[in-house]
Amino acid sequence: MSGCVLAIDPGPEESALVSLDGARVCAFMHGNEDMVKFLRMLPPEDTLVIERVEGFGMPVGREVFETVWWSGRFAQVWRDVSGVEAERLGRRDVKLHLCGTCRAKDGNVRQALIDRFGPGKEAAIGKKKTPGPLYGVSGDAWAALAVAVTWADRLKRGLVAVPA
């Protein structure tokens, strides 16, 4: 893999995108129309992984269907830009990989990421004068980062194919 792992946590109106290049993390939050434009400007050698919406047996509303629609738009734009399909990774797989259980909550996933990039919050996130590798990651970008880290780990272990 020559480029970065890009990961999107899609939402009905805004989505978070994280770029992971080794130990460097860049987090972005965009309205979905702007995200489509942003994806068109990214290097095609990067890998895009979109968090897959999963059913949990409960009724869902408009927001979930809008999120699924935007996920499809992002995947289509990526295929047009790069010539390869975007990858998808479910939240359950991410939780199991980072926390060892699919029952983990968002706080557990966040802590696992802090531990990975730390040790501790001070080293992982840091402060304005002394930023850590996760400085600037907030909100939905944590979920996107979790997807990127999980994909990168699977790539290192040979569990996913490297795009040609």
Backbone hydrogen bonds in HBPLUS format (Angstrom, degrees):
<---DONOR---> <-ACCEPTOR-->    atom                        ^
c    i                          cat <-CA-CA->   ^        H-A-AA   ^      H-
h    n   atom  resd res      DA  || num        DHA   H-A  angle D-A-AA Bond
n    s   type  num  typ     dist DA aas  dist angle  dist       angle   num
A0047-THR N   A0004-CYS O   2.94 MM  43  6.35 165.5  1.97 166.4 171.0     1
A0005-VAL N   A0020-LEU O   3.02 MM  15  5.21 173.2  2.03 149.8 150.2     2
A0020-LEU N   A0005-VAL O   2.86 MM  15  5.21 161.3  1.89 150.8 157.2     3
A0006-LEU N   A0047-THR O   2.71 MM  41  5.86 177.6  1.71 174.4 173.9     4
A0049-VAL N   A0006-LEU O   2.76 MM  43  6.12 153.8  1.83 153.5 162.3     5
A0007-ALA N   A0018-VAL O   2.90 MM  11  5.30 155.9  1.95 150.0 157.8     6
A0018-VAL N   A0007-ALA O   2.87 MM  11  5.30 155.4  1.93 150.3 158.7     7
A0008-ILE N   A0049-VAL O   2.93 MM  41  6.44 149.7  2.02 152.1 160.5     8
A0051-GLU N   A0008-ILE O   2.94 MM  43  6.20 171.7  1.95 175.5 174.1     9
A0009-ASP N   A0016-ALA O   2.89 MM   7  5.18 155.9  1.94 145.3 153.4    10
A0016-ALA N   A0009-ASP O   3.11 MM   7  5.18 160.6  2.15 141.0 141.3    11
A0032-ASN N   A0013-GLU O   2.86 MM  19  5.67 158.4  1.91 151.3 146.7    12
A0015-SER N   A0030-HIS O   2.91 MM  15  5.71 158.5  1.95 165.2 170.5    13
A0030-HIS N   A0015-SER O   3.06 MM  15  5.71 169.1  2.08 163.0 165.1    14
A0017-LEU N   A0028-PHE O   2.85 MM  11  5.15 165.4  1.87 147.4 151.8    15
A0028-PHE N   A0017-LEU O   2.77 MM  11  5.15 153.7  1.84 160.7 167.2    16
A0019-SER N   A0026-CYS O   2.83 MM   7  5.13 159.4  1.87 150.8 157.9    17
A0026-CYS N   A0019-SER O   3.00 MM   7  5.13 153.9  2.07 144.1 151.3    18
A0021-ASP N   A0024-ARG O   3.05 MM   3  5.23 161.9  2.08 146.6 152.4    19
A0024-ARG N   A0021-ASP O   3.14 MM   3  5.23 162.2  2.17 127.5 123.7    20
A0034-ASP N   A0031-GLY O   3.03 MM   3  5.30 114.7  2.47 105.0 120.5    21
A0035-MET N   A0031-GLY O   2.84 MM   4  6.11 145.8  1.96 151.1 162.5    22
A0036-VAL N   A0032-ASN O   3.08 MM   4  6.35 152.3  2.16 147.1 152.2    23
A0037-LYS N   A0033-GLU O   3.31 MM   4  6.67 157.6  2.36 142.9 147.9    24
A0038-PHE N   A0034-ASP O   2.82 MM   4  6.07 156.9  1.87 149.9 157.1    25
A0039-LEU N   A0035-MET O   2.86 MM   4  6.07 159.4  1.90 154.0 158.1    26
A0040-ARG N   A0036-VAL O   3.33 MM   4  6.57 144.3  2.46 140.6 149.0    27
A0041-MET N   A0038-PHE O   2.98 MM   3  5.36 150.5  2.07 109.2 118.4    28
A0042-LEU N   A0039-LEU O   3.31 MM   3  5.41 161.6  2.35 104.8 110.1    29
A0046-ASP N   A0043-PRO O   3.22 MM   3  5.91 169.0  2.23 120.2 123.5    30
A0087-GLU N   A0048-LEU O   2.77 MM  39  6.07 169.8  1.78 163.8 160.9    31
A0050-ILE N   A0087-GLU O   2.86 MM  37  6.18 164.4  1.89 143.3 144.3    32
A0089-LEU N   A0050-ILE O   3.13 MM  39  6.37 151.5  2.22 143.4 147.2    33
A0052-ARG N   A0089-LEU O   2.92 MM  37  5.34 158.4  1.96 115.1 122.3    34
A0064-VAL N   A0061-GLY O   3.19 MM   3  5.82 129.0  2.47 113.9 124.2    35
A0065-PHE N   A0061-GLY O   3.46 MM   4  6.86 162.1  2.50 149.8 154.5    36
A0066-GLU N   A0062-ARG O   2.87 MM   4  6.11 155.6  1.93 157.7 165.4    37
A0067-THR N   A0063-GLU O   2.95 MM   4  6.10 152.6  2.02 142.6 150.1    38
A0068-VAL N   A0064-VAL O   2.98 MM   4  6.28 157.5  2.03 150.5 155.9    39
A0069-TRP N   A0065-PHE O   3.02 MM   4  6.22 156.6  2.07 143.3 149.7    40
A0070-TRP N   A0066-GLU O   2.93 MM   4  6.21 161.6  1.96 152.2 156.4    41
A0071-SER N   A0067-THR O   2.91 MM   4  6.14 153.3  1.98 147.6 155.5    42
A0072-GLY N   A0068-VAL O   3.12 MM   4  6.41 154.0  2.19 147.2 152.9    43
A0073-ARG N   A0069-TRP O   3.05 MM   4  6.43 150.1  2.14 144.1 152.9    44
A0074-PHE N   A0070-TRP O   2.86 MM   4  6.15 165.6  1.89 158.9 161.3    45
A0075-ALA N   A0071-SER O   2.99 MM   4  6.22 161.5  2.03 148.0 153.1    46
A0076-GLN N   A0072-GLY O   2.94 MM   4  6.12 157.0  1.99 148.0 154.0    47
A0077-VAL N   A0073-ARG O   2.95 MM   4  6.19 166.3  1.97 156.8 159.9    48
A0078-TRP N   A0074-PHE O   2.96 MM   4  6.15 160.2  2.00 149.7 155.6    49
A0079-ARG N   A0075-ALA O   3.00 MM   4  6.25 157.0  2.06 147.0 152.8    50
A0080-ASP N   A0076-GLN O   2.99 MM   4  6.26 157.7  2.04 149.7 155.9    51
A0081-VAL N   A0077-VAL O   2.90 MM   4  6.15 150.8  1.99 150.2 158.4    52
A0082-SER N   A0078-TRP O   2.78 MM   4  5.82 175.0  1.79 160.0 161.7    53
A0083-GLY N   A0079-ARG O   2.81 MM   4  4.82 143.2  1.94 125.4 135.4    54
A0094-VAL N   A0090-GLY O   3.21 MM   4  6.57 153.6  2.29 146.7 154.3    55
A0095-LYS N   A0091-ARG O   2.91 MM   4  6.17 167.7  1.92 159.2 161.2    56
A0096-LEU N   A0092-ARG O   2.94 MM   4  6.11 164.3  1.97 151.5 156.2    57
A0097-HIS N   A0093-ASP O   2.94 MM   4  6.05 155.9  2.00 143.3 150.0    58
A0098-LEU N   A0094-VAL O   2.93 MM   4  6.11 172.8  1.93 159.8 161.1    59
A0099-CYS N   A0095-LYS O   2.79 MM   4  5.45 156.3  1.85 145.1 152.8    60
A0100-GLY N   A0096-LEU O   2.92 MM   4  4.48 134.6  2.13 113.8 122.3    61
A0108-ASN N   A0105-LYS O   2.99 MM   3  5.27 124.8  2.30 104.1 118.2    62
A0109-VAL N   A0105-LYS O   3.12 MM   4  6.52 154.8  2.19 153.4 160.7    63
A0110-ARG N   A0106-ASP O   2.91 MM   4  6.17 163.3  1.94 153.5 158.2    64
A0111-GLN N   A0107-GLY O   2.98 MM   4  6.13 158.3  2.03 141.8 147.7    65
A0112-ALA N   A0108-ASN O   2.95 MM   4  6.16 152.6  2.03 143.8 151.3    66
A0113-LEU N   A0109-VAL O   3.02 MM   4  6.34 150.5  2.11 148.7 156.4    67
A0114-ILE N   A0110-ARG O   2.94 MM   4  6.26 156.5  1.99 150.2 157.0    68
A0115-ASP N   A0111-GLN O   2.85 MM   4  6.06 161.4  1.88 151.5 156.5    69
A0116-ARG N   A0112-ALA O   3.00 MM   4  6.13 147.3  2.11 137.1 146.1    70
A0117-PHE N   A0113-LEU O   3.01 MM   4  6.26 156.8  2.06 151.6 156.2    71
A0118-GLY N   A0114-ILE O   2.75 MM   4  5.54 117.9  2.14 141.7 157.5    72
A0124-ALA N   A0120-GLY O   3.02 MM   4  6.16 160.0  2.06 150.6 157.0    73
A0125-ILE N   A0121-LYS O   2.80 MM   4  5.56 166.0  1.82 148.7 153.5    74
A0126-GLY N   A0121-LYS O   3.38 MM   5  6.82 158.7  2.43 142.3 148.5    75
A0134-LEU N   A0124-ALA O   2.78 MM  10  5.61 160.5  1.82 171.5 165.1    76
A0132-GLY N   A0125-ILE O   2.84 MM   7  4.49 165.4  1.86 117.5 112.8    77
A0127-LYS N   A0130-THR O   3.13 MM   3  5.03 156.6  2.18 106.7 110.4    78
A0130-THR N   A0127-LYS O   3.05 MM   3  5.03 122.1  2.40  97.0 112.6    79
A0135-TYR N   A0132-GLY O   3.13 MM   3  5.29 167.5  2.14 114.7 116.1    80
A0137-VAL N   A0134-LEU O   3.02 MM   3  5.57 165.3  2.05 137.9 139.0    81
A0141-ALA N   A0138-SER O   3.00 MM   3  5.50 145.2  2.12 145.8 142.2    82
A0142-TRP N   A0139-GLY O   3.24 MM   3  6.15 162.7  2.27 121.2 124.6    83
A0143-ALA N   A0140-ASP O   3.09 MM   3  5.39 123.3  2.43 103.2 115.8    84
A0144-ALA N   A0140-ASP O   3.21 MM   4  6.63 157.6  2.27 148.0 154.2    85
A0145-LEU N   A0141-ALA O   2.81 MM   4  5.97 155.8  1.86 147.0 153.7    86
A0146-ALA N   A0142-TRP O   2.95 MM   4  6.17 153.3  2.02 144.5 151.6    87
A0147-VAL N   A0143-ALA O   3.11 MM   4  6.41 151.4  2.20 144.9 151.8    88
A0148-ALA N   A0144-ALA O   2.98 MM   4  6.30 160.6  2.02 150.0 155.3    89
A0149-VAL N   A0145-LEU O   2.86 MM   4  6.07 167.3  1.88 159.8 162.1    90
A0150-THR N   A0146-ALA O   3.03 MM   4  6.09 162.5  2.07 143.4 148.7    91
A0151-TRP N   A0147-VAL O   2.95 MM   4  6.12 164.4  1.97 151.5 155.9    92
A0152-ALA N   A0148-ALA O   2.90 MM   4  6.07 164.9  1.92 151.1 155.6    93
A0153-ASP N   A0149-VAL O   2.91 MM   4  6.08 157.9  1.96 150.0 155.9    94
A0154-ARG N   A0150-THR O   2.98 MM   4  6.21 158.2  2.03 148.6 154.6    95
A0155-LEU N   A0151-TRP O   2.87 MM   4  6.11 151.2  1.95 150.2 158.8    96
A0156-LYS N   A0152-ALA O   2.98 MM   4  6.24 157.7  2.03 148.0 153.1    97
A0157-ARG N   A0153-ASP O   3.04 MM   4  6.27 147.0  2.15 143.9 152.8    98
A0159-LEU N   A0154-ARG O   2.77 MM   5  4.95 155.0  1.84 157.6 153.8    99
A0158-GLY N   A0155-LEU O   3.10 MM   3  5.06 157.7  2.15 101.1 107.7   100
